[in-house]
């Protein structure tokens, strides 16, 4: 069945408290999606943000981002007062997230809420902790240590703690017991709100597409608690790190810096860690998008310590052995493969063998630097694919029209029949909706016709990403009606 969805991260929702949250406004956005005839709401990873405020560099693959906890809901539950929330500054720009203000204000407020929670705790708390102990215990201890050791990375901690010696771990669990309890409470509150929101969204006939980043952060609990899963030396220093090779977009390539997996070890364990990870996230979301899918075929390995990605080499990944193990363990799951990037015949075969829908990006169809760009033309999209104008890593439609090369813009205007009267953004939306792909996804910024100022992420840059927020009132009945008409016109409802 043909359908459409909207890509809008929780952080981008309007809120008086610095960042979007899982409260009333998220439900209003779900109402908007329902009125507009949408089937999907796509999010970026909802895990805690780390270096560079990126959801793809998280302290944990399983935890929820405390910033998304809705403070007004906590007030309704008697865990906070409005005065306590308003005692902090949450930033002075309603169109951008102020991560510094969040860091300084959110945790003191959540400490107050957690203290009141423990005056009359939910009876479900113990069950939550038991069911999630496989990740929650290590995560809560990791964050407690982070807090009490000055925020330093785990690989700079004293050797007994860094190496997780049993006596040292028991000592810090006792020493920081209250802090550990706090982090568990925050996660309980997060997932209580998350599942309430998910139930509401589902009640509107909408499914949530979530995101699984292929790699984890070096300074994260996953590496500290399971170093054997990664390519580390005897001192727990990465041998090589992740990234992308130089191409027409970047002469130096992309140096992500994430530790690489020891795939031989994973195979020996029957891919147990991956099975648990995918099974868990398939229960958090309705549909799971696996980021950088091509890295499961071959992955790019860059010597640790290099300052560019130029010296990397391609190495063999697990291929279908991983996905067969996952399916044998937990059954067939609704998964999307983000198969963008440097594609080879073996990557295409992996996608075909998996049966997962891949991704097509309309902007790529008009990139004259790419000899394979024709694959992204709308009429060439396979039915079993998800088509976008651009993803969170691309410019907005209007931003692309302003920033792409004159040759690319001229090609797109002629091929798609773009004009200022219709609006370049609506012209590209029209072209997307005519795609042969069963599912199309539109960034919310493109519904508003916003330019590069609303771009979510520019790869290989730090400091200006993950900031964009929409204004209050931007999703309204007029826009919903216009979008619903498009759905009916192009048989996506």
C-alpha positions as CSV (number, residue, x, y, z in Angstrom):
1,X,0.0,0.0,0.0
2,X,1.3,3.4,-1.0
3,X,1.8,5.8,2.0
4,X,3.7,8.8,3.3
5,X,5.3,9.9,6.5
6,X,7.0,13.0,8.0
7,X,10.5,13.2,9.4
8,X,10.6,15.4,12.5
9,X,12.8,14.7,15.5
10,X,11.4,15.1,19.0
11,X,14.0,17.8,19.6
12,X,12.5,20.0,16.9
13,X,9.0,20.2,18.4
14,X,8.1,23.6,19.9
15,X,8.4,23.9,23.7
16,X,9.0,26.7,26.2
17,X,11.7,24.6,27.9
18,X,14.5,24.6,25.3
19,X,13.8,21.4,23.4
20,X,10.9,19.4,22.1
21,X,9.5,16.7,24.5
22,X,7.1,13.8,24.8
23,X,4.2,15.9,26.1
24,X,1.2,17.8,24.8
25,X,2.9,19.2,21.7
26,X,4.1,15.7,20.6
27,X,0.5,14.6,20.7
28,X,-0.7,17.7,18.8
29,X,1.9,16.7,16.1
30,X,0.4,13.2,16.0
31,X,-3.0,14.8,15.6
32,X,-1.6,16.9,12.7
33,X,-0.2,13.8,11.0
34,X,-3.6,12.0,11.3
35,X,-5.4,15.0,9.8
36,X,-2.8,15.1,7.0
37,X,-3.4,11.4,6.1
38,X,0.1,10.3,7.2
39,X,1.1,6.7,8.1
40,X,4.5,7.3,9.6
41,X,6.3,9.6,12.0
42,X,10.1,9.2,11.6
43,X,12.5,10.2,14.3
44,X,16.2,10.3,14.8
45,X,17.7,8.2,17.6
46,X,16.1,9.0,20.9
47,X,19.2,8.0,22.9
48,X,21.1,10.5,25.1
49,X,23.3,12.9,23.1
50,X,27.0,13.0,23.7
51,X,29.9,14.6,21.8
52,X,28.7,17.4,19.5
53,X,25.1,16.9,20.8
54,X,24.7,14.2,18.1
55,X,22.2,11.4,18.6
56,X,24.6,9.3,16.6
57,X,27.3,9.7,19.4
58,X,25.4,8.5,22.4
59,X,26.5,7.3,25.9
60,X,24.1,4.3,25.4
61,X,22.4,2.4,22.6
62,X,19.5,1.6,24.8
63,X,18.8,4.5,27.1
64,X,16.4,7.4,26.4
65,X,17.4,11.0,26.2
66,X,16.5,12.8,29.5
67,X,16.1,16.1,27.7
68,X,12.9,14.6,26.0
69,X,11.2,14.1,29.4
70,X,8.2,16.4,29.4
71,X,8.4,18.7,32.4
72,X,4.8,19.8,32.3
73,X,3.7,16.2,32.7
74,X,6.0,15.9,35.8
75,X,4.1,19.0,37.1
76,X,0.8,17.3,36.6
77,X,2.0,14.3,38.5
78,X,3.1,16.4,41.4
79,X,6.8,15.8,40.9
80,X,7.7,19.4,40.0
81,X,6.2,22.9,40.2
82,X,6.0,25.4,37.4
83,X,8.1,27.8,39.5
84,X,10.9,25.2,39.8
85,X,11.0,24.8,36.0
86,X,10.9,28.5,35.3
87,X,13.7,29.2,37.7
88,X,16.1,28.1,35.0
89,X,16.9,29.7,31.6
90,X,16.2,27.3,28.7
91,X,17.7,29.5,26.0
92,X,16.4,32.6,24.2
93,X,15.9,31.3,20.6
94,X,12.7,29.4,20.0
95,X,14.1,28.1,16.7
96,X,17.2,26.5,18.1
97,X,18.1,24.1,20.9
98,X,20.5,25.6,23.5
99,X,22.3,22.4,24.7
100,X,24.3,24.4,27.2
101,X,21.2,25.6,28.9
102,X,19.7,22.1,28.9
103,X,22.8,20.6,30.4
104,X,22.9,23.2,33.2
105,X,19.2,23.1,34.0
106,X,17.6,19.8,33.1
107,X,19.5,17.6,35.6
108,X,18.9,19.8,38.7
109,X,15.2,19.8,37.8
110,X,15.1,16.0,37.3
111,X,16.9,15.5,40.6
112,X,13.9,17.3,42.3
113,X,11.4,15.2,40.4
114,X,13.3,12.0,41.3
115,X,13.4,12.8,45.0
116,X,9.7,13.4,45.0
117,X,9.1,10.2,43.0
118,X,10.8,8.2,45.8
119,X,8.4,9.6,48.4
120,X,5.7,7.4,46.7
121,X,7.3,5.3,43.9
122,X,5.4,3.6,41.2
123,X,5.0,-0.1,41.8
124,X,6.1,-0.7,38.2
125,X,9.6,0.7,38.9
126,X,11.1,-2.6,40.1
127,X,9.7,-4.5,37.2
128,X,11.2,-2.0,34.8
129,X,14.6,-2.3,36.4
130,X,14.4,-6.1,36.3
131,X,13.3,-6.3,32.7
132,X,16.0,-3.8,31.6
133,X,18.8,-4.9,33.8
134,X,20.8,-6.2,30.9
135,X,21.6,-2.5,29.9
136,X,20.2,-0.4,32.7
137,X,22.6,-1.5,35.5
138,X,25.7,-0.7,33.6
139,X,24.3,2.5,32.1
140,X,23.2,3.9,35.5
141,X,26.6,3.1,37.0
142,X,28.4,4.6,34.0
143,X,26.5,7.9,34.3
144,X,27.1,8.0,38.1
145,X,30.8,7.6,37.5
146,X,30.7,10.2,34.7
147,X,29.0,12.7,37.1
148,X,31.4,12.1,39.9
149,X,34.6,11.8,37.9
150,X,34.3,15.2,36.3
151,X,32.8,14.0,33.0
152,X,36.0,12.5,31.9
153,X,35.9,9.6,29.3
154,X,35.9,6.1,30.8
155,X,39.2,5.2,29.2
156,X,40.9,7.9,31.4
157,X,39.5,6.5,34.7
158,X,41.7,4.7,37.2
159,X,42.6,1.2,36.0
160,X,40.5,-0.8,38.4
161,X,37.3,1.0,37.3
162,X,38.3,1.3,33.7
163,X,39.0,-2.4,33.6
164,X,35.8,-3.2,35.6
165,X,37.6,-5.2,38.3
166,X,34.9,-6.8,40.5
167,X,36.0,-5.3,43.8
168,X,36.3,-1.8,42.3
169,X,32.8,-2.0,40.7
170,X,31.2,-3.1,44.0
171,X,32.9,-0.2,45.8
172,X,31.7,2.4,43.4
173,X,28.2,0.9,43.3
174,X,28.0,1.4,47.1
175,X,29.7,4.8,47.1
176,X,27.4,6.2,44.4
177,X,24.3,4.2,45.2
178,X,22.1,7.3,45.3
179,X,23.4,8.6,42.0
180,X,22.8,5.2,40.4
181,X,19.3,5.2,41.7
182,X,18.7,8.6,40.2
183,X,19.8,7.5,36.7
184,X,17.6,4.4,36.9
185,X,14.7,6.7,37.9
186,X,15.2,9.0,35.0
187,X,15.1,6.1,32.6
188,X,11.9,4.8,34.2
189,X,10.3,8.2,33.8
190,X,11.5,8.5,30.2
191,X,10.1,5.2,29.1
192,X,6.9,5.7,31.0
193,X,6.4,8.9,29.0
194,X,7.7,7.3,25.7
195,X,5.2,4.3,25.8
196,X,2.4,6.7,26.7
197,X,3.2,8.8,23.6
198,X,3.7,5.7,21.4
199,X,0.3,4.4,22.4
200,X,-1.3,7.8,21.5
201,X,0.5,8.0,18.2
202,X,-0.5,4.4,17.3
203,X,-4.2,5.2,18.3
204,X,-4.1,7.7,15.5
205,X,-3.2,5.0,13.0
206,X,0.4,6.2,12.8
207,X,3.6,4.1,13.2
208,X,6.8,5.5,14.5
209,X,10.0,4.8,12.6
210,X,13.0,4.8,14.9
211,X,16.7,4.7,14.2
212,X,19.5,2.3,15.0
213,X,23.0,3.9,14.5
214,X,25.4,1.2,13.3
215,X,28.2,2.4,15.5
216,X,28.4,3.4,19.2
217,X,30.4,6.2,20.8
218,X,33.9,5.3,22.1
219,X,33.1,7.1,25.3
220,X,30.0,5.2,26.0
221,X,28.7,2.4,28.3
222,X,28.6,-0.1,25.4
223,X,32.4,0.0,24.9
224,X,33.2,0.2,28.6
225,X,31.0,-2.7,29.6
226,X,31.7,-4.9,26.6
227,X,35.2,-4.1,25.3
228,X,35.5,-7.5,23.8
229,X,32.9,-6.6,21.1
230,X,35.3,-4.0,19.6
231,X,38.6,-3.8,17.9
232,X,40.6,-2.5,20.8
233,X,44.2,-3.2,21.9
234,X,45.4,-4.5,25.3
235,X,45.1,-0.9,26.7
236,X,41.5,-0.7,25.4
237,X,42.6,1.8,22.7
238,X,40.9,1.4,19.2
239,X,43.1,-0.1,16.6
240,X,41.1,1.5,13.8
241,X,38.0,3.7,13.7
242,X,34.9,4.3,11.5
243,X,34.4,6.8,8.8
244,X,33.8,7.2,5.0
245,X,36.5,7.6,2.3
246,X,37.1,10.8,0.3
247,X,34.6,11.5,-2.4
248,X,33.2,14.3,-4.5
249,X,31.6,15.8,-1.3
250,X,34.7,15.7,0.9
251,X,38.4,15.5,-0.2
252,X,39.4,14.3,3.3
253,X,36.5,11.8,3.7
254,X,34.6,11.6,6.9
255,X,36.3,10.7,10.2
256,X,33.6,9.6,12.6
257,X,36.0,8.1,15.2
258,X,33.7,5.3,16.4
259,X,35.3,2.0,17.4
260,X,34.9,-0.8,15.0
261,X,33.3,-4.2,15.8
262,X,35.3,-7.4,16.2
263,X,33.1,-9.3,13.8
264,X,34.9,-12.6,14.4
265,X,34.0,-12.3,18.1
266,X,30.4,-11.4,17.3
267,X,30.1,-14.5,15.0
268,X,31.5,-16.8,17.7
269,X,28.8,-15.6,20.1
270,X,26.1,-16.1,17.5
271,X,25.7,-12.3,17.2
272,X,24.1,-12.3,20.7
273,X,24.7,-8.6,21.3
274,X,23.2,-7.6,18.0
275,X,20.2,-9.9,18.4
276,X,19.5,-8.3,21.8
277,X,20.0,-4.8,20.5
278,X,17.7,-5.2,17.5
279,X,15.1,-7.1,19.5
280,X,15.1,-4.3,22.1
281,X,14.7,-1.4,19.6
282,X,12.0,-3.2,17.6
283,X,10.0,-3.1,20.8
284,X,10.8,0.6,21.4
285,X,9.7,1.6,17.8
286,X,7.1,0.3,15.3
287,X,9.6,0.2,12.4
288,X,13.4,0.3,12.7
289,X,15.8,2.1,10.3
290,X,19.3,0.6,10.4
291,X,21.8,3.4,9.7
292,X,24.8,2.9,7.4
293,X,23.6,-0.6,6.2
294,X,26.4,-0.8,3.7
295,X,28.8,-1.2,6.7
296,X,27.5,-4.7,7.2
297,X,28.9,-5.7,3.8
298,X,32.2,-4.0,3.9
299,X,33.3,-1.2,6.4
300,X,35.8,1.5,6.1
301,X,38.6,1.3,8.7
302,X,40.8,4.3,9.4
303,X,44.0,4.1,11.5
304,X,43.4,5.4,15.0
305,X,45.0,8.8,15.5
306,X,44.7,9.9,11.9
307,X,43.3,13.3,11.4
308,X,41.5,12.5,8.1
309,X,39.9,9.5,6.5
310,X,42.4,9.3,3.6
311,X,44.3,6.3,4.8
312,X,41.4,4.0,5.5
313,X,40.8,0.6,3.9
314,X,37.7,-1.4,3.2
315,X,37.3,-4.6,5.3
316,X,34.8,-7.4,5.2
317,X,31.7,-7.2,7.4
318,X,29.3,-10.0,8.6
319,X,26.9,-9.8,5.7
320,X,23.8,-12.0,5.8
321,X,25.2,-14.1,8.6
322,X,24.2,-11.4,11.0
323,X,20.7,-10.8,9.6
324,X,20.0,-14.5,9.3
325,X,21.0,-14.9,13.0
326,X,18.7,-12.1,14.0
327,X,15.7,-13.4,12.0
328,X,16.2,-17.0,13.3
329,X,16.2,-15.6,16.9
330,X,13.4,-13.0,16.8
331,X,11.6,-13.6,13.6
332,X,11.1,-11.2,10.6
333,X,11.0,-7.6,11.8
334,X,9.9,-4.3,10.1
335,X,13.3,-2.9,9.2
336,X,14.5,-0.2,6.8
337,X,18.1,-0.4,5.4
338,X,19.8,3.0,5.0
339,X,21.8,1.9,2.0
340,X,23.2,5.3,1.0
341,X,26.8,6.1,0.4
342,X,29.4,4.2,-1.7
343,X,27.4,1.4,-3.2
344,X,28.9,-1.8,-4.8
345,X,27.4,-4.9,-6.3
346,X,28.0,-6.7,-3.0
347,X,26.1,-4.0,-1.1
348,X,23.2,-4.3,-3.6
349,X,23.2,-8.0,-3.2
350,X,23.1,-7.8,0.6
351,X,20.1,-5.4,0.4
352,X,18.4,-7.8,-2.0
353,X,19.1,-10.9,0.1
354,X,17.9,-9.2,3.2
355,X,14.6,-8.2,1.6
356,X,14.6,-4.9,3.5
357,X,13.5,-1.8,1.7
358,X,16.4,0.5,0.9
359,X,16.4,4.3,0.6
360,X,16.3,6.7,-2.3
361,X,17.1,10.4,-2.1
362,X,15.7,12.7,-4.7
363,X,18.5,15.3,-4.4
364,X,21.0,12.6,-5.3
365,X,19.3,12.1,-8.7
366,X,20.6,15.4,-9.9
367,X,24.2,15.2,-8.7
368,X,26.2,15.3,-11.9
369,X,29.4,14.2,-9.9
370,X,27.8,10.8,-9.2
371,X,27.8,8.3,-12.1
372,X,25.1,6.3,-10.3
373,X,22.8,9.3,-9.8
374,X,20.2,8.1,-12.3
375,X,19.3,5.3,-9.7
376,X,17.6,8.0,-7.6
377,X,15.2,9.3,-10.3
378,X,11.6,8.9,-9.1
379,X,10.5,6.6,-11.9
380,X,13.4,4.2,-11.1
381,X,12.6,3.8,-7.4
382,X,11.7,0.2,-6.6
383,X,8.4,-0.4,-5.0
384,X,10.2,-1.9,-2.0
385,X,12.0,1.3,-1.0
386,X,11.6,4.4,1.0
387,X,12.0,7.6,-0.9
388,X,13.0,11.0,0.4
389,X,13.8,14.5,-0.9
390,X,16.6,14.5,1.6
391,X,17.4,13.0,4.9
392,X,18.6,14.7,8.1
393,X,22.1,14.7,6.6
394,X,21.0,16.7,3.5
395,X,20.1,20.3,3.0
396,X,16.4,21.2,2.9
397,X,14.7,21.3,-0.6
398,X,14.9,25.1,-0.7
399,X,18.4,25.1,0.7
400,X,19.5,22.6,-1.9
401,X,18.1,24.8,-4.7
402,X,20.2,27.7,-3.4
403,X,23.4,25.7,-2.7
404,X,23.7,23.0,-5.4
405,X,25.7,23.5,-8.6
406,X,24.0,25.5,-11.4
407,X,24.1,22.4,-13.6
408,X,22.4,20.3,-11.0
409,X,19.7,22.9,-10.3
410,X,19.0,23.4,-14.0
411,X,18.7,19.6,-14.5
412,X,16.3,19.3,-11.5
413,X,14.2,22.3,-12.6
414,X,13.7,20.9,-16.1
415,X,13.2,17.3,-15.2
416,X,10.8,18.0,-12.3
417,X,9.1,21.0,-13.8
418,X,10.0,23.2,-10.8
419,X,8.9,26.8,-10.7
420,X,8.6,29.6,-8.2
421,X,4.8,29.9,-8.5
422,X,4.3,26.4,-7.1
423,X,7.2,26.7,-4.8
424,X,10.4,24.7,-5.3
425,X,9.7,22.8,-2.1
426,X,6.2,21.8,-3.2
427,X,7.5,20.9,-6.7
428,X,10.0,18.5,-5.2
429,X,7.3,17.1,-2.8
430,X,5.1,16.6,-5.9
431,X,7.9,14.7,-7.6
432,X,8.6,12.6,-4.6
433,X,4.9,11.6,-4.1
434,X,4.8,10.4,-7.8
435,X,7.7,8.0,-7.0
436,X,7.2,4.3,-7.6
437,X,8.4,3.7,-4.0
438,X,5.6,2.3,-1.8
439,X,6.6,4.7,1.0
440,X,7.8,8.3,0.9
441,X,9.0,10.5,3.7
442,X,9.1,14.3,3.8
443,X,11.2,16.4,6.1
444,X,8.9,18.8,8.0
445,X,11.2,21.6,7.1
446,X,10.3,21.1,3.4
447,X,6.6,21.4,4.2
448,X,7.4,24.9,5.5
449,X,9.7,25.8,2.6
450,X,12.6,26.6,4.9
451,X,16.2,27.1,3.7
452,X,19.6,26.0,4.8
453,X,19.0,27.7,8.2
454,X,16.7,24.7,9.1
455,X,19.2,22.0,8.0
456,X,19.5,19.4,10.7
457,X,23.0,18.1,10.1
458,X,26.0,18.8,7.9
459,X,28.3,15.7,8.0
460,X,31.9,16.3,9.1
461,X,31.0,19.5,11.0
462,X,30.5,20.2,14.7
463,X,28.7,23.0,16.6
464,X,25.9,24.0,14.2
465,X,24.0,20.7,14.0
466,X,21.0,19.1,15.7
467,X,19.7,22.6,16.6
468,X,16.6,23.3,14.4
469,X,13.2,23.7,16.0
470,X,9.9,24.6,14.5
471,X,7.8,27.5,15.7
472,X,4.6,27.0,17.6
473,X,1.6,26.9,15.2
474,X,3.7,25.6,12.3
475,X,1.7,22.4,12.1
476,X,-1.9,23.5,11.7
477,X,-5.2,22.5,10.0
478,X,-4.5,24.5,6.9
479,X,-1.2,22.7,6.2
480,X,-2.7,19.4,7.2
481,X,-5.5,19.9,4.6
482,X,-3.1,20.8,1.9
483,X,-0.9,17.7,2.6
484,X,-3.9,15.4,2.8
485,X,-5.0,16.6,-0.6
486,X,-1.6,15.6,-2.0
487,X,-2.0,12.2,-0.4
488,X,-5.3,11.7,-2.1
489,X,-4.0,13.0,-5.4
490,X,-1.1,10.6,-5.5
491,X,-2.8,7.6,-3.9
492,X,-0.8,7.6,-0.7
493,X,-3.8,7.4,1.7
